[in-house]
Structure formats: C-alpha cells, structure tokens
Amino acid sequence: MLLSTHLPDGRPVLVIGWGDEGVQVLAEDGTPVGRPFADAESGYGYVYACAVGEDAHGRKIVATAHSRGRVALWDLTDRRLIEQPEIGGGTVQSLAFGQLVDGRRVLVCGGDRAVHVWDLAARRPVCPPLIGHEYGAVALAMVRLPDGARVLVTAGVDATLQLWEPTTGHHLRTIALHAAATCLTPISPEALAVGTTQGLLRIDLRVAAT
C-alpha cells in the first residue's frame, strides 16, 4: 500500500504499509522519516490495509487494519498511537477517511463481514454495520456529489458495487460489475474509476446514485 500525503510542516511524504513490517513514512528521496510503526515489534503484526486522513481536529493521522478486526489510529507526525476503534467482526480489508454532510469526519472500515462507519470525534459507530457484499468489501470511497450529498461506495469480489447513505446506513443501489472488484478511486465529483480482475471501468455517479 503506497499513499501520498504531506506532513503538517508541508513536506511531501509517502506512507507505505507492508505486511509484518508495519508502516514507514518516506521523504521524496526515499529517506525514512522516523521509525516504522504498527509493526510486529509493537504488537500489531500484519498490516492488511492503511489510509491517511484527518481527525476531527484537523490532525493528520494514519489508520491501520490488522487481524481479528483490530484497527488502530496513529499520529502521522510522532507515530503515537491515538486510538483503537472497537470495530469488531472479522479481518478489515479496506480503510478510507471521509466527511459526512454535517461535517463529521469518519473512518470507514471494510471487513470480511460488514462495513463500519466510525465517528472520529464521538468515538462510536455512526450507523449500524452495512451488510451487502457476499465476501466483504475490498475497496471503498466516500464521494461528495455535485449537489453536496455524500455517498459511500463499497466494492467487493462478488462483482458488485454497493451505494450507501453513510449517515443512516440506508442502502441506495447495487451495481453489477463484469468481474470481481480490486480497487476504486474517485476521479471527479461525478465519477469513479473501478479496477476489476478483467480491466478498468468508469462509473457515472450521477446515474448510479439515482
């Protein structure tokens, strides 16, 4: 997992999460910035997923997912453990930060059983677990539509996209794909790029969310 972000002082960095090695922050020239964290030595073990975002105070944080449904939040600047959200359930396969329409910042966790939306300020779930994929969600994204509405999109190896209203957990729509999904990313306020085992798709959210 390779993520690009900036430290609070403006320096661009890469955040790399890899298995038992945990997470390492690198400068543009590849020089390590600080020590690795969320690794086996710190008691967390294999990193299944990681994401970079901001908490309710605007602080840059890193989320990591581990076995037995464990999720941890770390301060990007000093690598300090901030919180371990009580997600529960099976292994978390995907993570994404987002913001609800009311301004609340959330962490979305895609597990092999359900998707969880975690309120970073209140430290509790926003809505009941979202159950829609046969084998769990391998990728997800919180998307802001042109009209200001937010839609949570989850992708699964069951060859579907599921669209949700993230505040209530209301299921909006299922979109059938031609193959198992592997990744997804917003490419505009109106569209997603979805990677599958058979190629790349463009999904128009103006049509899909109606």
Contacts in CASP RR format, 6 or more apart in sequence:
PFRMAT RR
TARGET T0000
AUTHOR 0000-0000-0000
METHOD contacts of the structure
MODEL  1
MLLSTHLPDGRPVLVIGWGDEGVQVLAEDGTPVGRPFADAESGYGYVYAC
AVGEDAHGRKIVATAHSRGRVALWDLTDRRLIEQPEIGGGTVQSLAFGQL
VDGRRVLVCGGDRAVHVWDLAARRPVCPPLIGHEYGAVALAMVRLPDGAR
VLVTAGVDATLQLWEPTTGHHLRTIALHAAATCLTPISPEALAVGTTQGL
LRIDLRVAAT
1 16 0 8 1.000
1 17 0 8 1.000
1 18 0 8 1.000
1 47 0 8 1.000
1 49 0 8 1.000
1 50 0 8 1.000
2 14 0 8 1.000
2 15 0 8 1.000
2 16 0 8 1.000
2 17 0 8 1.000
3 14 0 8 1.000
3 15 0 8 1.000
3 16 0 8 1.000
3 50 0 8 1.000
3 51 0 8 1.000
3 52 0 8 1.000
4 12 0 8 1.000
4 13 0 8 1.000
4 14 0 8 1.000
4 15 0 8 1.000
5 12 0 8 1.000
5 13 0 8 1.000
5 15 0 8 1.000
5 52 0 8 1.000
5 53 0 8 1.000
5 60 0 8 1.000
5 76 0 8 1.000
6 12 0 8 1.000
6 13 0 8 1.000
6 60 0 8 1.000
7 13 0 8 1.000
7 33 0 8 1.000
7 60 0 8 1.000
7 76 0 8 1.000
7 77 0 8 1.000
8 60 0 8 1.000
8 76 0 8 1.000
8 77 0 8 1.000
11 27 0 8 1.000
11 33 0 8 1.000
12 28 0 8 1.000
13 25 0 8 1.000
13 26 0 8 1.000
13 27 0 8 1.000
13 28 0 8 1.000
13 33 0 8 1.000
14 25 0 8 1.000
14 26 0 8 1.000
14 27 0 8 1.000
14 28 0 8 1.000
14 30 0 8 1.000
15 23 0 8 1.000
15 24 0 8 1.000
15 25 0 8 1.000
15 26 0 8 1.000
15 50 0 8 1.000
15 52 0 8 1.000
15 62 0 8 1.000
15 76 0 8 1.000
16 23 0 8 1.000
16 24 0 8 1.000
16 25 0 8 1.000
16 26 0 8 1.000
17 23 0 8 1.000
17 24 0 8 1.000
17 47 0 8 1.000
17 50 0 8 1.000
17 64 0 8 1.000
18 24 0 8 1.000
18 47 0 8 1.000
19 45 0 8 1.000
19 46 0 8 1.000
19 47 0 8 1.000
19 48 0 8 1.000
20 39 0 8 1.000
20 40 0 8 1.000
20 45 0 8 1.000
20 46 0 8 1.000
20 47 0 8 1.000
21 36 0 8 1.000
21 39 0 8 1.000
21 40 0 8 1.000
21 47 0 8 1.000
22 36 0 8 1.000
22 37 0 8 1.000
22 38 0 8 1.000
22 39 0 8 1.000
22 40 0 8 1.000
22 44 0 8 1.000
22 45 0 8 1.000
22 47 0 8 1.000
22 64 0 8 1.000
23 36 0 8 1.000
23 37 0 8 1.000
23 38 0 8 1.000
23 39 0 8 1.000
23 47 0 8 1.000
23 50 0 8 1.000
23 62 0 8 1.000
23 64 0 8 1.000
23 74 0 8 1.000
24 32 0 8 1.000
24 36 0 8 1.000
25 32 0 8 1.000
25 33 0 8 1.000
25 34 0 8 1.000
25 76 0 8 1.000
26 32 0 8 1.000
26 33 0 8 1.000
27 33 0 8 1.000
34 79 0 8 1.000
35 79 0 8 1.000
37 74 0 8 1.000
37 79 0 8 1.000
37 81 0 8 1.000
38 44 0 8 1.000
38 45 0 8 1.000
38 47 0 8 1.000
38 50 0 8 1.000
38 62 0 8 1.000
38 64 0 8 1.000
38 66 0 8 1.000
38 72 0 8 1.000
38 74 0 8 1.000
39 45 0 8 1.000
39 47 0 8 1.000
40 46 0 8 1.000
44 64 0 8 1.000
44 66 0 8 1.000
44 70 0 8 1.000
44 72 0 8 1.000
45 66 0 8 1.000
45 67 0 8 1.000
46 66 0 8 1.000
46 67 0 8 1.000
47 64 0 8 1.000
47 65 0 8 1.000
47 66 0 8 1.000
48 65 0 8 1.000
48 66 0 8 1.000
48 67 0 8 1.000
48 91 0 8 1.000
48 92 0 8 1.000
48 93 0 8 1.000
49 64 0 8 1.000
49 65 0 8 1.000
49 92 0 8 1.000
49 93 0 8 1.000
49 94 0 8 1.000
49 95 0 8 1.000
50 62 0 8 1.000
50 63 0 8 1.000
50 64 0 8 1.000
50 65 0 8 1.000
50 95 0 8 1.000
51 62 0 8 1.000
51 63 0 8 1.000
51 95 0 8 1.000
51 96 0 8 1.000
51 97 0 8 1.000
51 107 0 8 1.000
52 60 0 8 1.000
52 61 0 8 1.000
52 62 0 8 1.000
52 63 0 8 1.000
52 76 0 8 1.000
52 97 0 8 1.000
53 60 0 8 1.000
53 61 0 8 1.000
53 62 0 8 1.000
53 63 0 8 1.000
53 97 0 8 1.000
53 98 0 8 1.000
54 60 0 8 1.000
54 61 0 8 1.000
54 97 0 8 1.000
54 105 0 8 1.000
55 61 0 8 1.000
55 73 0 8 1.000
55 82 0 8 1.000
55 105 0 8 1.000
55 120 0 8 1.000
55 121 0 8 1.000
56 104 0 8 1.000
56 105 0 8 1.000
56 120 0 8 1.000
56 121 0 8 1.000
58 105 0 8 1.000
59 75 0 8 1.000
59 76 0 8 1.000
60 75 0 8 1.000
60 76 0 8 1.000
60 77 0 8 1.000
61 73 0 8 1.000
61 74 0 8 1.000
61 75 0 8 1.000
61 76 0 8 1.000
61 82 0 8 1.000
62 73 0 8 1.000
62 74 0 8 1.000
62 76 0 8 1.000
63 71 0 8 1.000
63 72 0 8 1.000
63 73 0 8 1.000
63 74 0 8 1.000
63 95 0 8 1.000
63 97 0 8 1.000
63 107 0 8 1.000
64 71 0 8 1.000
64 72 0 8 1.000
64 74 0 8 1.000
64 95 0 8 1.000
65 71 0 8 1.000
65 91 0 8 1.000
65 92 0 8 1.000
65 93 0 8 1.000
65 94 0 8 1.000
65 95 0 8 1.000
65 109 0 8 1.000
66 72 0 8 1.000
66 92 0 8 1.000
67 91 0 8 1.000
68 90 0 8 1.000
68 91 0 8 1.000
69 87 0 8 1.000
69 88 0 8 1.000
69 89 0 8 1.000
69 90 0 8 1.000
69 91 0 8 1.000
69 92 0 8 1.000
69 111 0 8 1.000
70 84 0 8 1.000
70 87 0 8 1.000
70 92 0 8 1.000
71 84 0 8 1.000
71 85 0 8 1.000
71 87 0 8 1.000
71 92 0 8 1.000
71 95 0 8 1.000
71 107 0 8 1.000
71 109 0 8 1.000
71 118 0 8 1.000
72 81 0 8 1.000
72 83 0 8 1.000
72 84 0 8 1.000
73 81 0 8 1.000
73 82 0 8 1.000
73 83 0 8 1.000
73 84 0 8 1.000
73 85 0 8 1.000
73 107 0 8 1.000
73 120 0 8 1.000
74 80 0 8 1.000
74 81 0 8 1.000
74 82 0 8 1.000
75 82 0 8 1.000
83 123 0 8 1.000
85 107 0 8 1.000
85 109 0 8 1.000
85 118 0 8 1.000
85 123 0 8 1.000
87 109 0 8 1.000
87 116 0 8 1.000
87 118 0 8 1.000
88 116 0 8 1.000
89 111 0 8 1.000
89 113 0 8 1.000
89 114 0 8 1.000
90 111 0 8 1.000
90 112 0 8 1.000
90 113 0 8 1.000
91 111 0 8 1.000
91 112 0 8 1.000
92 109 0 8 1.000
92 110 0 8 1.000
92 111 0 8 1.000
93 110 0 8 1.000
93 111 0 8 1.000
93 112 0 8 1.000
93 136 0 8 1.000
93 137 0 8 1.000
93 138 0 8 1.000
94 109 0 8 1.000
94 110 0 8 1.000
94 111 0 8 1.000
94 137 0 8 1.000
94 138 0 8 1.000
94 139 0 8 1.000
94 140 0 8 1.000
95 107 0 8 1.000
95 108 0 8 1.000
95 109 0 8 1.000
95 110 0 8 1.000
96 107 0 8 1.000
96 108 0 8 1.000
96 140 0 8 1.000
96 141 0 8 1.000
96 142 0 8 1.000
97 105 0 8 1.000
97 106 0 8 1.000
97 107 0 8 1.000
97 108 0 8 1.000
97 142 0 8 1.000
98 105 0 8 1.000
98 106 0 8 1.000
98 107 0 8 1.000
98 108 0 8 1.000
98 142 0 8 1.000
99 105 0 8 1.000
99 106 0 8 1.000
99 142 0 8 1.000
99 144 0 8 1.000
99 150 0 8 1.000
100 106 0 8 1.000
100 126 0 8 1.000
100 150 0 8 1.000
100 166 0 8 1.000
100 167 0 8 1.000
101 148 0 8 1.000
101 149 0 8 1.000
101 150 0 8 1.000
101 167 0 8 1.000
102 167 0 8 1.000
104 119 0 8 1.000
104 120 0 8 1.000
104 121 0 8 1.000
104 122 0 8 1.000
104 126 0 8 1.000
105 119 0 8 1.000
105 120 0 8 1.000
105 121 0 8 1.000
106 117 0 8 1.000
106 118 0 8 1.000
106 119 0 8 1.000
106 120 0 8 1.000
106 126 0 8 1.000
106 142 0 8 1.000
106 166 0 8 1.000
107 117 0 8 1.000
107 118 0 8 1.000
107 120 0 8 1.000
108 115 0 8 1.000
108 116 0 8 1.000
108 117 0 8 1.000
108 118 0 8 1.000
108 140 0 8 1.000
108 142 0 8 1.000
108 152 0 8 1.000
108 166 0 8 1.000
109 115 0 8 1.000
109 116 0 8 1.000
109 118 0 8 1.000
110 116 0 8 1.000
110 136 0 8 1.000
110 137 0 8 1.000
110 140 0 8 1.000
110 154 0 8 1.000
111 136 0 8 1.000
111 137 0 8 1.000
112 135 0 8 1.000
112 136 0 8 1.000
113 129 0 8 1.000
113 131 0 8 1.000
113 136 0 8 1.000
114 129 0 8 1.000
114 130 0 8 1.000
114 131 0 8 1.000
114 132 0 8 1.000
114 136 0 8 1.000
115 129 0 8 1.000
115 130 0 8 1.000
115 131 0 8 1.000
115 132 0 8 1.000
115 133 0 8 1.000
115 136 0 8 1.000
115 137 0 8 1.000
115 140 0 8 1.000
115 152 0 8 1.000
115 154 0 8 1.000
115 164 0 8 1.000
116 125 0 8 1.000
116 129 0 8 1.000
116 130 0 8 1.000
117 125 0 8 1.000
117 126 0 8 1.000
117 127 0 8 1.000
117 130 0 8 1.000
117 152 0 8 1.000
117 166 0 8 1.000
117 169 0 8 1.000
118 124 0 8 1.000
118 125 0 8 1.000
118 126 0 8 1.000
119 125 0 8 1.000
119 126 0 8 1.000
126 166 0 8 1.000
126 167 0 8 1.000
126 169 0 8 1.000
127 166 0 8 1.000
127 167 0 8 1.000
127 168 0 8 1.000
127 169 0 8 1.000
128 169 0 8 1.000
130 152 0 8 1.000
130 154 0 8 1.000
130 162 0 8 1.000
130 164 0 8 1.000
130 169 0 8 1.000
130 171 0 8 1.000
132 154 0 8 1.000
132 162 0 8 1.000
132 171 0 8 1.000
132 174 0 8 1.000
133 154 0 8 1.000
133 156 0 8 1.000
133 157 0 8 1.000
133 158 0 8 1.000
133 160 0 8 1.000
133 162 0 8 1.000
134 158 0 8 1.000
135 156 0 8 1.000
135 157 0 8 1.000
135 158 0 8 1.000
136 156 0 8 1.000
136 157 0 8 1.000
136 158 0 8 1.000
137 154 0 8 1.000
137 155 0 8 1.000
137 156 0 8 1.000
137 162 0 8 1.000
138 155 0 8 1.000
138 156 0 8 1.000
138 157 0 8 1.000
138 181 0 8 1.000
138 182 0 8 1.000
138 183 0 8 1.000
139 154 0 8 1.000
139 155 0 8 1.000
139 156 0 8 1.000
139 181 0 8 1.000
139 182 0 8 1.000
139 183 0 8 1.000
139 184 0 8 1.000
140 152 0 8 1.000
140 153 0 8 1.000
140 154 0 8 1.000
140 155 0 8 1.000
140 184 0 8 1.000
141 152 0 8 1.000
141 153 0 8 1.000
141 184 0 8 1.000
141 185 0 8 1.000
141 186 0 8 1.000
141 192 0 8 1.000
142 150 0 8 1.000
142 151 0 8 1.000
142 152 0 8 1.000
142 153 0 8 1.000
142 166 0 8 1.000
143 150 0 8 1.000
143 151 0 8 1.000
143 152 0 8 1.000
143 153 0 8 1.000
143 186 0 8 1.000
143 189 0 8 1.000
143 192 0 8 1.000
143 205 0 8 1.000
144 150 0 8 1.000
144 189 0 8 1.000
145 151 0 8 1.000
145 189 0 8 1.000
145 190 0 8 1.000
145 205 0 8 1.000
145 206 0 8 1.000
145 209 0 8 1.000
146 189 0 8 1.000
146 190 0 8 1.000
146 206 0 8 1.000
149 209 0 8 1.000
150 165 0 8 1.000
150 166 0 8 1.000
150 167 0 8 1.000
151 163 0 8 1.000
151 164 0 8 1.000
151 165 0 8 1.000
151 166 0 8 1.000
151 172 0 8 1.000
151 205 0 8 1.000
151 209 0 8 1.000
152 163 0 8 1.000
152 164 0 8 1.000
152 165 0 8 1.000
152 166 0 8 1.000
152 169 0 8 1.000
153 161 0 8 1.000
153 162 0 8 1.000
153 163 0 8 1.000
153 164 0 8 1.000
153 184 0 8 1.000
153 192 0 8 1.000
153 205 0 8 1.000
154 161 0 8 1.000
154 162 0 8 1.000
154 164 0 8 1.000
155 161 0 8 1.000
155 162 0 8 1.000
155 177 0 8 1.000
155 181 0 8 1.000
155 182 0 8 1.000
155 183 0 8 1.000
155 184 0 8 1.000
155 194 0 8 1.000
156 180 0 8 1.000
156 181 0 8 1.000
157 180 0 8 1.000
157 181 0 8 1.000
158 180 0 8 1.000
159 176 0 8 1.000
159 177 0 8 1.000
159 178 0 8 1.000
159 179 0 8 1.000
159 180 0 8 1.000
159 181 0 8 1.000
159 196 0 8 1.000
160 174 0 8 1.000
160 175 0 8 1.000
160 176 0 8 1.000
160 177 0 8 1.000
160 181 0 8 1.000
161 174 0 8 1.000
161 175 0 8 1.000
161 177 0 8 1.000
161 181 0 8 1.000
161 184 0 8 1.000
161 194 0 8 1.000
161 203 0 8 1.000
161 208 0 8 1.000
162 171 0 8 1.000
162 173 0 8 1.000
162 174 0 8 1.000
162 175 0 8 1.000
163 171 0 8 1.000
163 172 0 8 1.000
163 173 0 8 1.000
163 174 0 8 1.000
163 175 0 8 1.000
163 208 0 8 1.000
163 209 0 8 1.000
164 170 0 8 1.000
164 171 0 8 1.000
164 172 0 8 1.000
165 172 0 8 1.000
172 209 0 8 1.000
173 208 0 8 1.000
173 209 0 8 1.000
175 203 0 8 1.000
175 208 0 8 1.000
177 194 0 8 1.000
177 196 0 8 1.000
177 201 0 8 1.000
178 196 0 8 1.000
178 198 0 8 1.000
178 201 0 8 1.000
179 196 0 8 1.000
179 197 0 8 1.000
179 198 0 8 1.000
179 199 0 8 1.000
180 196 0 8 1.000
180 197 0 8 1.000
181 194 0 8 1.000
181 195 0 8 1.000
181 196 0 8 1.000
182 195 0 8 1.000
182 196 0 8 1.000
182 197 0 8 1.000
183 194 0 8 1.000
183 195 0 8 1.000
184 192 0 8 1.000
184 193 0 8 1.000
184 194 0 8 1.000
184 195 0 8 1.000
185 192 0 8 1.000
185 193 0 8 1.000
186 192 0 8 1.000
186 193 0 8 1.000
187 193 0 8 1.000
187 202 0 8 1.000
190 204 0 8 1.000
190 205 0 8 1.000
190 206 0 8 1.000
191 202 0 8 1.000
191 203 0 8 1.000
191 204 0 8 1.000
191 205 0 8 1.000
192 202 0 8 1.000
192 203 0 8 1.000
192 205 0 8 1.000
193 200 0 8 1.000
193 201 0 8 1.000
193 202 0 8 1.000
193 203 0 8 1.000
194 200 0 8 1.000
194 201 0 8 1.000
194 202 0 8 1.000
194 203 0 8 1.000
195 201 0 8 1.000
END
